[in-house]
Amino acid sequence: MKLINVTPDLARYYLSHNSVNRCLSKERVLRYANDIKAGKWKPNEVEPLAFDKKGNLIQGQHRLNAVLVANVPQSFYI
């Protein structure tokens, strides 16, 4: 795993490769975005952003959307 700083632009790029995730929960995205804006978000080694062998996002769509909503870069493990 590697800790990276995800900017809104990088989050948008990762989300452009999101085709296999469940439906997005707007409530969860807003909750995460509020935590990010309040400085309460901490990187989680147990649940890193995950991609399949083809580069498709398979875990992390809510967190990445929260980065877009908060418009604040955030560190995540990949």
Secondary structure, 3 states (H helix, E strand, C coil): CCEEEECHHHHHHHHCCCCCCCCCCHHHHHHHHHHHHCCCCCCCCCCCCEECCCCCEEECHHHHHHHHHHCCCEEEEC
